[in-house]
Amino acid sequence: MLVSMAIGFGAGIAIFVLEVLASVSLLRSAARDIDWRWLSRLVAGNVLCLPLASCCSPGCPRRRCGC
C-alpha cells in the first residue's frame, strides 16, 4: 500500500514538472501578444493601492496611514 502511494506520488510530481515546463514554453510564445502597457499599469496600481488599502482597513490593528 505504502509503496503504491509513493509511486503514485512520484508520478504526480513528474506530471506537475511536465506541466510547468510546458507552461514556460508557451509563455515565451504568448509574451508577444500581451498588452504590456495595460499590464504595467495594472501592476503599478496594485503595488501602490493594495498596501494603502490594507493599512486603512478597519481590521488593521495599527492604522498607520491616519485614515
NORZIHU-V340288 format. One record per backbone hydrogen bond with DSSP energy under -0.5 kcal/mol. NH is the residue of the N-H (numbers start at 1). CO is the residue of the C=O. If there is no record, write none. Layout:
BEGIN
NH&CO, NH&CO
END
This chain:
BEGIN
5&1, 6&2, 7&3, 8&4, 9&5, 10&6, 11&7, 12&8, 13&9, 14&10, 15&11, 16&12, 17&13, 18&14, 19&15, 20&16, 21&17, 22&18, 23&19, 24&20, 25&21, 26&22, 27&23, 28&24, 29&25, 30&26, 31&27, 32&29, 33&30, 34&31, 36&34, 39&35, 40&36, 41&37, 42&38, 43&39, 44&40, 45&41, 46&42, 47&43, 48&44, 49&45, 50&46, 52&48, 53&49, 54&50, 55&51, 56&52, 57&53, 60&57, 63&61, 64&62, 66&63
END
